Amino acid sequence: MTRWAGGFSVAAMAAITVTAFFPTAASAVPSSLASQAGGTAVNLKLTEKIRHGLADAFWKQYYREYHPAVSRNKVDGPKNVYYGKIKGAGAGKDVYWAVGFIGVKGNPISYQDGPHVWRKRSHGSWSYRGDTGGCLAKVPRALLKIWRLPSCD
């Protein structure tokens, strides 16, 4: 088991980070908060199909490049996901965002840092935007506001 200087395992630190950064699930944010954000940010319910799409994007666009021998079924998550959209100017102009934690079974280092960010334009595919290291500056402020998450800038 890998230990950090503080004596916590990587998995324990990931659990502490998840609990500290994401105290509630995205579905717990009342939809009334979305309307208070000017109608441009909308909190959405995460489905297993979307979760699977996020994991696919993480693996195909990032992890597989550095670890080609690791199969897609080793991807764990994403978990503790916030999911929403910014309404566009017209039909087909919405931009979807997701923020959550993801790792790869058998690779404890893959669970450190986070949260990770994904984006999808309208009906396109999910794009893995990267690990934030705790700074959510990549995510629109309107979504952070309805999710009650801090930005770092």
N, CA and C atoms as an extended XYZ file, in Angstrom:
459
Properties=species:S:1:pos:R:3:atomname:S:1:resname:S:1:resid:I:1 pbc="F F F"
N         0.849       -1.171        0.000 N   MET     1
C         0.000        0.000        0.000 CA  MET     1
C         0.897        1.236        0.000 C   MET     1
N         0.618        2.170       -0.899 N   THR     2
C         1.398        3.395       -0.984 CA  THR     2
C         0.973        4.345        0.132 C   THR     2
N         1.940        4.910        0.826 N   ARG     3
C         1.656        5.837        1.922 CA  ARG     3
C         2.241        7.204        1.609 C   ARG     3
N         1.523        8.249        2.006 N   TRP     4
C         2.016        9.611        1.888 CA  TRP     4
C         2.702        9.977        3.189 C   TRP     4
N         3.362       11.116        3.196 N   ALA     5
C         4.103       11.563        4.382 CA  ALA     5
C         3.229       11.626        5.622 C   ALA     5
N         1.974       11.973        5.458 N   GLY     6
C         1.073       12.077        6.598 CA  GLY     6
C         0.605       10.729        7.107 C   GLY     6
N         1.011        9.626        6.457 N   GLY     7
C         0.632        8.301        6.913 CA  GLY     7
C        -0.660        7.784        6.302 C   GLY     7
N        -1.304        8.589        5.455 N   PHE     8
C        -2.536        8.152        4.811 CA  PHE     8
C        -2.216        7.453        3.509 C   PHE     8
N        -2.991        6.445        3.160 N   SER     9
C        -2.817        5.793        1.866 CA  SER     9
C        -3.347        6.720        0.786 C   SER     9
N        -2.960        6.460       -0.459 N   VAL    10
C        -3.455        7.241       -1.582 CA  VAL    10
C        -4.977        7.141       -1.653 C   VAL    10
N        -5.511        5.940       -1.456 N   ALA    11
C        -6.966        5.760       -1.499 CA  ALA    11
C        -7.653        6.554       -0.395 C   ALA    11
N        -7.068        6.571        0.799 N   ALA    12
C        -7.654        7.338        1.902 CA  ALA    12
C        -7.617        8.826        1.601 C   ALA    12
N        -6.506        9.288        1.027 N   MET    13
C        -6.407       10.711        0.678 CA  MET    13
C        -7.429       11.070       -0.392 C   MET    13
N        -7.659       10.172       -1.345 N   ALA    14
C        -8.665       10.423       -2.378 CA  ALA    14
C       -10.044       10.543       -1.742 C   ALA    14
N       -10.348        9.656       -0.789 N   ALA    15
C       -11.641        9.713       -0.111 CA  ALA    15
C       -11.789       11.001        0.687 C   ALA    15
N       -10.712       11.422        1.338 N   ILE    16
C       -10.748       12.678        2.095 CA  ILE    16
C       -10.964       13.847        1.151 C   ILE    16
N       -10.267       13.849        0.021 N   THR    17
C       -10.398       14.919       -0.963 CA  THR    17
C       -11.811       14.975       -1.504 C   THR    17
N       -12.374       13.823       -1.856 N   VAL    18
C       -13.739       13.782       -2.372 CA  VAL    18
C       -14.707       14.357       -1.348 C   VAL    18
N       -14.593       13.940       -0.103 N   THR    19
C       -15.493       14.404        0.938 CA  THR    19
C       -15.345       15.899        1.183 C   THR    19
N       -14.113       16.383        1.184 N   ALA    20
C       -13.876       17.796        1.458 CA  ALA    20
C       -14.315       18.677        0.300 C   ALA    20
N       -14.089       18.226       -0.934 N   PHE    21
C       -14.375       19.079       -2.079 CA  PHE    21
C       -15.811       18.984       -2.536 C   PHE    21
N       -16.416       17.783       -2.437 N   PHE    22
C       -17.774       17.559       -2.890 CA  PHE    22
C       -18.647       17.076       -1.737 C   PHE    22
N       -19.092       17.974       -0.874 N   PRO    23
C       -19.874       17.542        0.277 CA  PRO    23
C       -21.253       16.993       -0.071 C   PRO    23
N       -21.802       17.382       -1.205 N   THR    24
C       -23.110       16.864       -1.598 CA  THR    24
C       -23.062       16.433       -3.049 C   THR    24
N       -23.955       15.565       -3.422 N   ALA    25
C       -24.029       15.133       -4.817 CA  ALA    25
C       -24.692       16.212       -5.650 C   ALA    25
N       -24.420       16.221       -6.929 N   ALA    26
C       -24.973       17.240       -7.820 CA  ALA    26
C       -26.492       17.220       -7.819 C   ALA    26
N       -27.073       16.038       -7.715 N   SER    27
C       -28.526       15.952       -7.748 CA  SER    27
C       -29.168       16.595       -6.523 C   SER    27
N       -28.376       16.892       -5.491 N   ALA    28
C       -28.924       17.512       -4.295 CA  ALA    28
C       -29.099       19.013       -4.448 C   ALA    28
N       -28.579       19.607       -5.524 N   VAL    29
C       -28.729       21.042       -5.735 CA  VAL    29
C       -30.128       21.297       -6.257 C   VAL    29
N       -30.923       22.133       -5.565 N   PRO    30
C       -32.287       22.389       -6.004 CA  PRO    30
C       -32.323       23.031       -7.380 C   PRO    30
N       -33.278       22.604       -8.211 N   SER    31
C       -33.378       23.162       -9.554 CA  SER    31
C       -33.727       24.645       -9.511 C   SER    31
N       -34.310       25.128       -8.410 N   SER    32
C       -34.628       26.543       -8.293 CA  SER    32
C       -33.370       27.405       -8.334 C   SER    32
N       -32.217       26.847       -7.903 N   LEU    33
C       -30.969       27.605       -7.965 CA  LEU    33
C       -30.559       27.860       -9.400 C   LEU    33
N       -30.893       26.946      -10.298 N   ALA    34
C       -30.536       27.133      -11.695 CA  ALA    34
C       -31.239       28.362      -12.257 C   ALA    34
N       -32.509       28.559      -11.917 N   SER    35
C       -33.227       29.706      -12.437 CA  SER    35
C       -32.714       31.007      -11.829 C   SER    35
N       -32.161       30.952      -10.617 N   GLN    36
C       -31.601       32.149       -9.992 CA  GLN    36
C       -30.285       32.560      -10.635 C   GLN    36
N       -29.670       31.679      -11.407 N   ALA    37
C       -28.384       31.963      -12.041 CA  ALA    37
C       -28.568       32.626      -13.395 C   ALA    37
N       -29.723       33.263      -13.637 N   GLY    38
C       -29.948       33.982      -14.880 CA  GLY    38
C       -30.468       33.102      -16.006 C   GLY    38
N       -30.781       31.844      -15.715 N   GLY    39
C       -31.340       30.964      -16.723 CA  GLY    39
C       -30.309       30.418      -17.700 C   GLY    39
N       -29.030       30.752      -17.538 N   THR    40
C       -28.036       30.261      -18.489 CA  THR    40
C       -27.392       28.959      -18.023 C   THR    40
N       -27.316       28.748      -16.724 N   ALA    41
C       -26.733       27.520      -16.191 CA  ALA    41
C       -27.860       26.617      -15.705 C   ALA    41
N       -27.767       25.344      -16.043 N   VAL    42
C       -28.801       24.388      -15.669 CA  VAL    42
C       -28.140       23.152      -15.068 C   VAL    42
N       -28.550       22.777      -13.874 N   ASN    43
C       -28.080       21.548      -13.238 CA  ASN    43
C       -28.838       20.377      -13.854 C   ASN    43
N       -28.127       19.299      -14.185 N   LEU    44
C       -28.755       18.147      -14.818 CA  LEU    44
C       -28.489       16.882      -14.009 C   LEU    44
N       -29.353       15.910      -14.219 N   LYS    45
C       -29.206       14.618      -13.540 CA  LYS    45
C       -28.264       13.731      -14.347 C   LYS    45
N       -27.274       13.195      -13.671 N   LEU    46
C       -26.313       12.310      -14.306 CA  LEU    46
C       -26.920       10.925      -14.497 C   LEU    46
N       -26.773       10.389      -15.693 N   THR    47
C       -27.238        9.031      -15.975 CA  THR    47
C       -26.019        8.113      -16.121 C   THR    47
N       -26.246        6.821      -16.071 N   GLU    48
C       -25.145        5.867      -16.258 CA  GLU    48
C       -24.579        5.968      -17.675 C   GLU    48
N       -25.412        6.273      -18.643 N   LYS    49
C       -24.939        6.433      -20.025 CA  LYS    49
C       -23.954        7.606      -20.116 C   LYS    49
N       -24.255        8.700      -19.457 N   ILE    50
C       -23.357        9.856      -19.463 CA  ILE    50
C       -22.081        9.528      -18.697 C   ILE    50
N       -22.218        8.902      -17.532 N   ARG    51
C       -21.038        8.501      -16.747 CA  ARG    51
C       -20.110        7.620      -17.598 C   ARG    51
N       -20.692        6.694      -18.349 N   HIS    52
C       -19.910        5.810      -19.213 CA  HIS    52
C       -19.203        6.620      -20.310 C   HIS    52
N       -19.901        7.600      -20.877 N   GLY    53
C       -19.299        8.465      -21.900 CA  GLY    53
C       -18.133        9.273      -21.358 C   GLY    53
N       -18.247        9.743      -20.123 N   LEU    54
C       -17.156       10.487      -19.486 CA  LEU    54
C       -15.946        9.582      -19.278 C   LEU    54
N       -16.185        8.365      -18.805 N   ALA    55
C       -15.093        7.414      -18.594 CA  ALA    55
C       -14.424        7.057      -19.919 C   ALA    55
N       -15.218        6.878      -20.960 N   ASP    56
C       -14.663        6.596      -22.289 CA  ASP    56
C       -13.748        7.731      -22.746 C   ASP    56
N       -14.211        8.960      -22.588 N   ALA    57
C       -13.412       10.115      -23.009 CA  ALA    57
C       -12.106       10.189      -22.230 C   ALA    57
N       -12.162        9.973      -20.916 N   PHE    58
C       -10.956        9.977      -20.087 CA  PHE    58
C        -9.959        8.944      -20.593 C   PHE    58
N       -10.450        7.736      -20.841 N   TRP    59
C        -9.563        6.656      -21.253 CA  TRP    59
C        -9.014        6.895      -22.666 C   TRP    59
N        -9.877        7.210      -23.623 N   LYS    60
C        -9.454        7.362      -25.019 CA  LYS    60
C        -8.582        8.595      -25.247 C   LYS    60
N        -8.936        9.703      -24.607 N   GLN    61
C        -8.265       10.967      -24.889 CA  GLN    61
C        -7.082       11.260      -23.973 C   GLN    61
N        -6.933       10.481      -22.919 N   TYR    62
C        -5.842       10.765      -22.000 CA  TYR    62
C        -5.114        9.505      -21.541 C   TYR    62
N        -5.757        8.668      -20.768 N   TYR    63
C        -5.073        7.588      -20.061 CA  TYR    63
C        -4.426        6.572      -20.991 C   TYR    63
N        -5.128        6.176      -22.034 N   ARG    64
C        -4.632        5.149      -22.952 CA  ARG    64
C        -3.304        5.549      -23.599 C   ARG    64
N        -3.131        6.840      -23.849 N   GLU    65
C        -1.898        7.329      -24.470 CA  GLU    65
C        -0.669        7.026      -23.614 C   GLU    65
N        -0.814        7.163      -22.307 N   TYR    66
C         0.307        6.963      -21.385 CA  TYR    66
C         0.417        5.537      -20.857 C   TYR    66
N        -0.680        4.798      -20.938 N   HIS    67
C        -0.721        3.422      -20.424 CA  HIS    67
C        -1.434        2.536      -21.441 C   HIS    67
N        -0.838        2.300      -22.604 N   PRO    68
C        -1.534        1.566      -23.668 CA  PRO    68
C        -1.882        0.114      -23.319 C   PRO    68
N        -1.220       -0.475      -22.343 N   ALA    69
C        -1.506       -1.866      -21.979 CA  ALA    69
C        -2.713       -2.001      -21.051 C   ALA    69
N        -3.222       -0.886      -20.531 N   VAL    70
C        -4.350       -0.921      -19.590 CA  VAL    70
C        -5.655       -0.901      -20.373 C   VAL    70
N        -6.554       -1.835      -20.053 N   SER    71
C        -7.835       -1.904      -20.766 CA  SER    71
C        -8.838       -0.906      -20.196 C   SER    71
N        -9.804       -0.555      -20.998 N   ARG    72
C       -10.845        0.416      -20.637 CA  ARG    72
C       -11.618       -0.028      -19.394 C   ARG    72
N       -11.795       -1.325      -19.185 N   ASN    73
C       -12.593       -1.799      -18.045 CA  ASN    73
C       -11.931       -1.541      -16.695 C   ASN    73
N       -10.699       -1.053      -16.679 N   LYS    74
C       -10.018       -0.708      -15.424 CA  LYS    74
C       -10.382        0.694      -14.940 C   LYS    74
N       -11.020        1.507      -15.793 N   VAL    75
C       -11.393        2.866      -15.404 CA  VAL    75
C       -12.456        2.799      -14.314 C   VAL    75
N       -12.223        3.530      -13.241 N   ASP    76
C       -13.093        3.545      -12.067 CA  ASP    76
C       -13.730        4.923      -11.935 C   ASP    76
N       -14.996        5.002      -12.271 N   GLY    77
C       -15.687        6.281      -12.165 CA  GLY    77
C       -16.087        6.796      -13.532 C   GLY    77
N       -16.358        8.073      -13.578 N   PRO    78
C       -16.157        9.074      -12.537 CA  PRO    78
C       -17.202        8.983      -11.428 C   PRO    78
N       -16.781        9.474      -10.262 N   LYS    79
C       -17.627        9.472       -9.069 CA  LYS    79
C       -17.802       10.896       -8.575 C   LYS    79
N       -18.805       11.096       -7.741 N   ASN    80
C       -19.102       12.407       -7.175 CA  ASN    80
C       -19.167       13.457       -8.284 C   ASN    80
N       -19.963       13.165       -9.297 N   VAL    81
C       -20.015       13.998      -10.497 CA  VAL    81
C       -21.075       15.085      -10.381 C   VAL    81
N       -20.667       16.291      -10.768 N   TYR    82
C       -21.578       17.406      -10.991 CA  TYR    82
C       -21.733       17.513      -12.495 C   TYR    82
N       -22.981       17.685      -12.954 N   TYR    83
C       -23.261       17.675      -14.390 CA  TYR    83
C       -24.281       18.761      -14.682 C   TYR    83
N       -24.020       19.539      -15.715 N   GLY    84
C       -24.941       20.609      -16.075 CA  GLY    84
C       -24.640       21.138      -17.452 C   GLY    84
N       -25.355       22.201      -17.801 N   LYS    85
C       -25.132       22.810      -19.110 CA  LYS    85
C       -25.269       24.320      -19.019 C   LYS    85
N       -24.676       24.957      -19.990 N   ILE    86
C       -24.862       26.386      -20.217 CA  ILE    86
C       -25.702       26.480      -21.474 C   ILE    86
N       -26.872       27.098      -21.355 N   LYS    87
C       -27.770       27.213      -22.497 CA  LYS    87
C       -27.151       28.114      -23.551 C   LYS    87
N       -27.247       27.646      -24.796 N   GLY    88
C       -26.730       28.411      -25.917 CA  GLY    88
C       -27.767       29.380      -26.457 C   GLY    88
N       -27.365       30.122      -27.481 N   ALA    89
C       -28.235       31.135      -28.080 CA  ALA    89
C       -29.385       30.534      -28.870 C   ALA    89
N       -29.295       29.278      -29.207 N   GLY    90
C       -30.364       28.639      -29.954 CA  GLY    90
C       -30.263       27.136      -29.851 C   GLY    90
N       -31.153       26.468      -30.578 N   ALA    91
C       -31.162       25.002      -30.567 CA  ALA    91
C       -29.812       24.471      -31.031 C   ALA    91
N       -29.311       23.496      -30.317 N   GLY    92
C       -28.049       22.888      -30.680 CA  GLY    92
C       -26.820       23.679      -30.268 C   GLY    92
N       -27.001       24.698      -29.438 N   LYS    93
C       -25.872       25.537      -29.023 CA  LYS    93
C       -25.501       25.351      -27.553 C   LYS    93
N       -26.172       24.431      -26.863 N   ASP    94
C       -25.874       24.200      -25.451 CA  ASP    94
C       -24.486       23.572      -25.295 C   ASP    94
N       -23.824       23.904      -24.190 N   VAL    95
C       -22.531       23.304      -23.863 CA  VAL    95
C       -22.680       22.608      -22.516 C   VAL    95
N       -22.371       21.310      -22.494 N   TYR    96
C       -22.518       20.483      -21.304 CA  TYR    96
C       -21.172       20.359      -20.595 C   TYR    96
N       -21.209       20.337      -19.272 N   TRP    97
C       -20.010       20.245      -18.447 CA  TRP    97
C       -20.209       19.183      -17.383 C   TRP    97
N       -19.123       18.520      -17.034 N   ALA    98
C       -19.134       17.559      -15.931 CA  ALA    98
C       -17.838       17.717      -15.151 C   ALA    98
N       -17.946       17.567      -13.838 N   VAL    99
C       -16.804       17.661      -12.934 CA  VAL    99
C       -16.900       16.478      -11.980 C   VAL    99
N       -15.823       15.718      -11.829 N   GLY   100
C       -15.860       14.583      -10.926 CA  GLY   100
C       -14.493       13.946      -10.747 C   GLY   100
N       -14.465       12.884       -9.981 N   PHE   101
C       -13.229       12.172       -9.678 CA  PHE   101
C       -13.202       10.848      -10.439 C   PHE   101
N       -12.021       10.510      -10.963 N   ILE   102
C       -11.869        9.300      -11.755 CA  ILE   102
C       -10.469        8.738      -11.517 C   ILE   102
N       -10.336        7.449      -11.651 N   GLY   103
C        -9.035        6.803      -11.500 CA  GLY   103
C        -9.040        5.487      -12.237 C   GLY   103
N        -7.962        4.734      -12.073 N   VAL   104
C        -7.818        3.449      -12.747 CA  VAL   104
C        -7.463        2.396      -11.706 C   VAL   104
N        -8.269        1.346      -11.665 N   LYS   105
C        -8.037        0.257      -10.715 CA  LYS   105
C        -6.634       -0.305      -10.897 C   LYS   105
N        -5.940       -0.501       -9.787 N   GLY   106
C        -4.586       -1.025       -9.831 CA  GLY   106
C        -3.519        0.052       -9.945 C   GLY   106
N        -3.934        1.301      -10.088 N   ASN   107
C        -2.988        2.421      -10.172 CA  ASN   107
C        -3.394        3.478       -9.154 C   ASN   107
N        -2.954        3.345       -7.896 N   PRO   108
C        -3.385        4.270       -6.847 CA  PRO   108
C        -3.023        5.727       -7.128 C   PRO   108
N        -1.945        5.966       -7.852 N   ILE   109
C        -1.547        7.340       -8.172 CA  ILE   109
C        -2.590        8.018       -9.052 C   ILE   109
N        -3.314        7.248       -9.859 N   SER   110
C        -4.311        7.829      -10.761 CA  SER   110
C        -5.471        8.481      -10.003 C   SER   110
N        -5.624        8.160       -8.726 N   TYR   111
C        -6.726        8.717       -7.934 CA  TYR   111
C        -6.374       10.048       -7.266 C   TYR   111
N        -5.109       10.430       -7.296 N   GLN   112
C        -4.741       11.667       -6.604 CA  GLN   112
C        -5.154       12.881       -7.435 C   GLN   112
N        -5.151       13.999       -6.797 N   ASP   113
C        -5.538       15.281       -7.398 CA  ASP   113
C        -7.012       15.287       -7.747 C   ASP   113
N        -7.360       15.899       -8.853 N   GLY   114
C        -8.759       16.054       -9.225 CA  GLY   114
C        -9.312       17.326       -8.626 C   GLY   114
N       -10.540       17.613       -8.898 N   PRO   115
C       -11.437       16.866       -9.778 CA  PRO   115
C       -11.056       17.040      -11.254 C   PRO   115
N       -11.653       16.190      -12.061 N   HIS   116
C       -11.434       16.213      -13.503 CA  HIS   116
C       -12.614       16.909      -14.168 C   HIS   116
N       -12.381       17.435      -15.373 N   VAL   117
C       -13.405       18.206      -16.077 CA  VAL   117
C       -13.604       17.634      -17.479 C   VAL   117
N       -14.871       17.593      -17.907 N   TRP   118
C       -15.250       17.197      -19.254 CA  TRP   118
C       -16.186       18.259      -19.830 C   TRP   118
N       -16.175       18.367      -21.158 N   ARG   119
C       -17.081       19.303      -21.845 CA  ARG   119
C       -17.605       18.641      -23.112 C   ARG   119
N       -18.832       18.993      -23.453 N   LYS   120
C       -19.450       18.477      -24.682 CA  LYS   120
C       -20.262       19.593      -25.302 C   LYS   120
N       -20.024       19.862      -26.546 N   ARG   121
C       -20.796       20.880      -27.262 CA  ARG   121
C       -22.003       20.214      -27.908 C   ARG   121
N       -23.171       20.747      -27.601 N   SER   122
C       -24.435       20.304      -28.168 CA  SER   122
C       -24.544       18.784      -28.265 C   SER   122
N       -24.611       18.259      -29.462 N   HIS   123
C       -24.793       16.815      -29.658 CA  HIS   123
C       -23.480       16.114      -29.985 C   HIS   123
N       -22.361       16.765      -29.727 N   GLY   124
C       -21.051       16.184      -30.010 CA  GLY   124
C       -20.651       15.152      -28.969 C   GLY   124
N       -19.390       14.801      -28.994 N   SER   125
C       -18.834       13.822      -28.062 CA  SER   125
C       -18.213       14.532      -26.867 C   SER   125
N       -18.056       13.799      -25.784 N   TRP   126
C       -17.414       14.345      -24.600 CA  TRP   126
C       -15.934       14.574      -24.869 C   TRP   126
N       -15.430       15.680      -24.379 N   SER   127
C       -14.019       16.026      -24.461 CA  SER   127
C       -13.464       16.064      -23.043 C   SER   127
N       -12.429       15.270      -22.816 N   TYR   128
C       -11.781       15.276      -21.503 CA  TYR   128
C       -10.897       16.507      -21.432 C   TYR   128
N       -11.172       17.404      -20.482 N   ARG   129
C       -10.464       18.680      -20.377 CA  ARG   129
C        -9.313       18.640      -19.386 C   ARG   129
N        -9.219       17.580      -18.585 N   GLY   130
C        -8.076       17.412      -17.721 CA  GLY   130
C        -8.363       17.437      -16.234 C   GLY   130
N        -7.303       17.190      -15.508 N   ASP   131
C        -7.289       17.210      -14.052 CA  ASP   131
C        -7.085       18.659      -13.616 C   ASP   131
N        -7.870       19.107      -12.687 N   THR   132
C        -7.790       20.513      -12.275 CA  THR   132
C        -6.820       20.767      -11.137 C   THR   132
N        -6.426       19.733      -10.408 N   GLY   133
C        -5.583       19.943       -9.235 CA  GLY   133
C        -6.301       20.766       -8.173 C   GLY   133
N        -7.628       20.769       -8.216 N   GLY   134
C        -8.436       21.496       -7.234 CA  GLY   134
C        -8.881       22.871       -7.688 C   GLY   134
N        -8.419       23.332       -8.837 N   CYS   135
C        -8.776       24.660       -9.351 CA  CYS   135
C        -9.786       24.510      -10.484 C   CYS   135
N       -11.005       24.957      -10.262 N   LEU   136
C       -12.075       24.779      -11.238 CA  LEU   136
C       -12.240       25.972      -12.180 C   LEU   136
N       -11.163       26.667      -12.476 N   ALA   137
C       -11.227       27.840      -13.356 CA  ALA   137
C       -11.678       27.481      -14.768 C   ALA   137
N       -11.547       26.218      -15.181 N   LYS   138
C       -11.948       25.774      -16.519 CA  LYS   138
C       -13.469       25.724      -16.677 C   LYS   138
N       -14.183       25.671      -15.568 N   VAL   139
C       -15.635       25.475      -15.575 CA  VAL   139
C       -16.325       26.837      -15.483 C   VAL   139
N       -17.394       27.043      -16.266 N   PRO   140
C       -18.108       28.330      -16.196 CA  PRO   140
C       -18.567       28.660      -14.772 C   PRO   140
N       -18.367       29.906      -14.388 N   ARG   141
C       -18.734       30.358      -13.038 CA  ARG   141
C       -20.212       30.152      -12.730 C   ARG   141
N       -21.058       30.301      -13.737 N   ALA   142
C       -22.497       30.133      -13.506 CA  ALA   142
C       -22.813       28.716      -13.022 C   ALA   142
N       -22.119       27.718      -13.564 N   LEU   143
C       -22.326       26.347      -13.095 CA  LEU   143
C       -21.750       26.154      -11.702 C   LEU   143
N       -20.565       26.682      -11.464 N   LEU   144
C       -19.981       26.563      -10.124 CA  LEU   144
C       -20.909       27.173       -9.079 C   LEU   144
N       -21.567       28.248       -9.457 N   LYS   145
C       -22.482       28.921       -8.520 CA  LYS   145
C       -23.669       28.019       -8.159 C   LYS   145
N       -24.297       27.395       -9.168 N   ILE   146
C       -25.457       26.554       -8.837 CA  ILE   146
C       -25.049       25.252       -8.166 C   ILE   146
N       -23.804       24.817       -8.400 N   TRP   147
C       -23.303       23.618       -7.740 CA  TRP   147
C       -22.716       23.928       -6.374 C   TRP   147
N       -22.601       25.210       -6.073 N   ARG   148
C       -22.015       25.669       -4.809 CA  ARG   148
C       -20.565       25.175       -4.645 C   ARG   148
N       -19.817       25.290       -5.733 N   LEU   149
C       -18.406       24.896       -5.736 CA  LEU   149
C       -17.527       26.132       -5.898 C   LEU   149
N       -16.379       26.137       -5.267 N   PRO   150
C       -15.483       27.287       -5.382 CA  PRO   150
C       -14.648       27.250       -6.659 C   PRO   150
N       -14.291       28.425       -7.135 N   SER   151
C       -13.297       28.539       -8.204 CA  SER   151
C       -12.017       28.984       -7.527 C   SER   151
N       -10.920       28.930       -8.198 N   CYS   152
C        -9.659       29.297       -7.546 CA  CYS   152
C        -9.166       30.660       -7.991 C   CYS   152
N        -9.816       31.299       -8.942 N   ASP   153
C        -9.303       32.593       -9.392 CA  ASP   153
C       -10.142       33.749       -8.929 C   ASP   153
